[in-house]
Amino acid sequence: QDAIDRKEKRSETFKAAVHALETDTPALKTEELGRRAPQWVRDNLVTMCMRCKEPFNAITRRRHHCRACGYVVCARCSDYKAELQYDGNRPNRVCQECFIFLTGHTVLEDREGRYKGILEKGAAEVSSRSLLCSSLQLLDKNGKGGTRGWFVIPQDDPLVLYIYAAPQDVRAHTSIPLLGYQVRDMPQSESRHLFQLAQSRQVFTFMADTEELKRRWMKAMARSAAGITHPEEEEEEDAGP
């Protein structure tokens, strides 16, 4: 029953998250697992296993798809077989969660009871309930190269910027507390839409794909930096006395 409850919760969260991200990968309802073929989460949307959160690499951690839910998982997390009705009840590779749900069996290793750290919030889950989320590039100190990733300010943690390598990753690789930072505009040059977060000697430079997206991020970050956690607070502040 615990496994069923967990699976139902995950299914609803995943369905809402994927719809919000517009990835064209609709999630199956819990009762449809094994009865209907899932649409697989695209490989290029994840950089780590969607179950154990370990990064993928070309040698030791290859990508596999669970044939029941469509998640991208590593070999260890998909080392299970379950009969799937849509495939003539033939055994198929499935993830641990689907194996438990479909077979009713238990496994020795259970990661569900482990406490989730601050970075272990899935990108899809927080993006579906975010103040703002999109792809951005965080430039290095010389302003030339940098890291492109998926950036999210969650509704339930509006004073923190979470940075993911990809929009379906289940763990952020870093976060930036926004409170107290100053948001600086930078002149547009060579079609680069740049802005900065600055506090004391710490400066982060970001590049957005468009000027409109840049303005949206500057507004969202300025609100978080000022400690405004609800939209109505911002409206009251804008109205003035």
C-alpha positions in Angstrom: 0.0 0.0 0.0 2.9 2.3 0.8 4.3 1.6 -2.7 1.0 2.3 -4.3 0.6 5.6 -2.4 4.1 6.7 -3.4 3.5 5.8 -7.0 0.2 7.7 -7.2 1.8 10.8 -5.7 4.8 10.6 -8.1 2.5 10.1 -11.1 0.4 13.2 -10.4 3.5 15.3 -9.8 5.1 14.1 -12.9 2.0 14.7 -15.0 1.7 18.3 -13.9 5.4 19.0 -14.2 5.7 17.7 -17.7 2.6 19.6 -18.8 4.1 22.8 -17.4 7.4 22.2 -19.2 5.6 21.5 -22.5 7.9 18.6 -23.3 5.1 16.8 -25.2 5.7 13.8 -22.9 2.3 13.1 -21.2 2.6 10.9 -18.1 0.5 7.8 -17.6 -2.1 7.7 -14.8 -1.2 5.1 -12.1 -3.9 2.7 -13.3 -2.5 2.8 -16.8 1.0 1.6 -15.8 1.7 -1.6 -17.8 -1.6 -1.4 -19.6 -0.5 1.4 -22.1 2.8 2.2 -23.6 4.3 5.4 -22.1 5.9 8.2 -24.1 9.6 8.2 -23.1 11.2 11.2 -21.5 13.8 12.4 -24.0 17.4 11.5 -23.3 18.6 15.1 -23.9 16.3 16.4 -21.1 18.2 14.6 -18.3 21.8 14.4 -17.2 21.3 12.1 -14.3 19.2 9.0 -13.4 15.6 10.1 -12.5 15.6 7.6 -9.7 18.9 7.5 -7.9 20.1 11.0 -9.1 23.6 9.7 -10.2 25.0 11.5 -13.2 25.1 9.6 -16.5 28.4 9.1 -18.4 29.4 7.2 -21.5 31.2 4.4 -19.6 29.7 3.4 -16.3 26.2 4.8 -16.4 24.2 4.4 -19.6 20.7 5.7 -20.1 17.8 3.2 -20.1 14.1 3.8 -20.3 11.6 2.2 -17.9 9.0 0.5 -20.2 6.2 1.2 -17.8 6.5 4.9 -16.9 9.0 6.2 -19.5 11.6 7.6 -17.0 15.2 7.8 -18.0 17.1 5.6 -15.5 20.5 4.0 -15.0 21.2 0.3 -15.4 21.1 -0.3 -11.6 17.8 1.4 -11.2 16.3 -0.4 -14.1 17.6 -3.9 -13.2 14.0 -5.2 -12.8 11.6 -7.1 -15.0 7.8 -7.0 -14.9 5.1 -8.3 -17.2 3.4 -5.5 -19.2 -0.1 -5.9 -20.5 0.4 -3.7 -23.5 3.3 -5.9 -24.7 1.4 -9.2 -24.4 2.4 -9.7 -20.8 6.0 -10.3 -21.8 8.7 -9.3 -19.2 10.1 -5.8 -19.8 12.8 -3.7 -18.2 11.2 -1.4 -15.6 12.4 0.9 -12.8 12.3 0.0 -9.2 9.2 2.0 -8.4 7.2 0.5 -11.3 8.5 -3.0 -10.3 7.1 -2.6 -6.8 3.8 -1.2 -8.1 3.2 -3.8 -10.8 4.4 -6.9 -9.0 3.6 -6.1 -5.4 7.1 -7.3 -4.5 9.5 -5.5 -2.1 13.1 -4.8 -2.7 16.0 -4.6 -0.2 17.0 -1.1 -1.2 14.5 1.5 -0.6 15.5 5.1 -1.3 12.1 6.7 -0.6 12.7 7.1 3.1 15.9 9.1 2.6 15.7 12.7 3.5 15.8 15.0 0.5 18.5 17.6 0.7 18.1 21.2 -0.4 19.4 20.4 -3.9 17.4 17.2 -4.3 14.3 18.9 -5.7 13.4 17.6 -9.1 13.5 20.2 -11.9 10.2 19.1 -13.4 8.5 19.2 -10.0 9.7 22.6 -9.0 9.2 24.1 -12.5 5.5 23.2 -12.4 5.2 25.3 -9.3 7.7 28.1 -10.0 7.7 31.9 -10.1 9.9 31.7 -13.1 11.8 29.0 -14.9 13.7 28.8 -18.2 17.0 28.1 -19.8 19.8 30.6 -19.1 23.6 30.7 -19.4 25.7 31.5 -16.3 28.9 33.1 -17.7 32.4 32.6 -16.2 34.4 35.4 -14.7 35.8 36.6 -18.0 32.3 36.8 -19.5 33.1 34.6 -22.5 32.3 31.0 -21.7 29.9 29.6 -19.2 27.4 27.0 -18.2 24.0 26.7 -19.8 21.3 25.1 -17.7 17.8 25.2 -16.4 17.1 27.9 -13.8 14.2 27.9 -11.4 12.8 30.1 -8.6 10.2 27.8 -6.8 7.0 29.2 -5.4 7.6 27.3 -2.1 11.2 28.6 -1.9 11.1 32.0 -3.6 14.3 33.4 -2.2 16.5 30.8 -3.8 17.6 30.3 -7.4 18.1 26.6 -8.3 20.3 25.6 -11.2 19.9 22.3 -13.0 21.9 21.0 -15.9 18.7 19.9 -17.8 14.9 20.5 -17.3 14.1 17.0 -16.2 17.0 16.4 -13.8 16.0 15.2 -10.4 18.7 17.1 -8.5 20.0 20.6 -8.8 23.8 20.9 -9.1 23.8 24.3 -7.2 21.7 27.0 -5.7 22.1 30.7 -5.1 20.3 32.5 -2.1 18.9 35.6 -3.7 18.1 37.7 -0.6 20.3 40.8 -0.4 21.6 40.7 -3.9 21.5 43.7 -6.3 20.2 43.1 -9.9 22.2 45.0 -12.5 21.3 45.6 -16.1 24.0 45.4 -18.7 24.0 47.0 -22.1 23.1 44.8 -25.0 26.1 43.9 -27.1 26.5 41.5 -30.0 22.9 40.3 -29.5 23.8 39.2 -25.9 21.1 39.9 -23.3 23.2 40.2 -20.1 22.4 41.0 -16.5 24.1 40.5 -13.2 23.5 39.5 -9.5 25.9 41.3 -7.2 26.6 41.3 -3.5 29.9 42.5 -2.0 32.6 40.9 -4.1 30.3 38.1 -5.4 29.0 38.7 -8.9 27.1 36.3 -11.2 26.6 37.2 -14.9 23.7 35.7 -16.8 22.8 35.6 -20.5 19.2 35.2 -21.6 18.0 34.2 -25.0 15.8 37.3 -25.5 15.5 40.8 -24.1 12.0 40.0 -22.9 13.2 36.9 -21.0 16.0 39.0 -19.5 13.6 41.6 -18.2 11.4 38.9 -16.7 14.3 37.3 -14.8 15.6 40.7 -13.6 12.1 41.5 -12.2 11.8 38.0 -10.5 15.3 38.1 -9.0 14.8 41.7 -7.8 11.6 40.7 -6.0 13.3 37.7 -4.4 16.4 39.8 -3.4 14.1 42.3 -1.7 12.4 39.5 0.3 9.1 39.7 -1.5 7.7 36.2 -1.4 4.1 36.7 -2.6 2.8 38.5 -5.7 0.3 40.5 -3.7 3.2 42.0 -1.7 4.7 43.3 -4.9 1.3 44.8 -6.0 0.9 46.6 -2.7 4.5 48.0 -2.8 3.9 49.2 -6.4 0.7 50.9 -5.5 2.4 53.1 -2.8 0.7 55.3 -0.3 
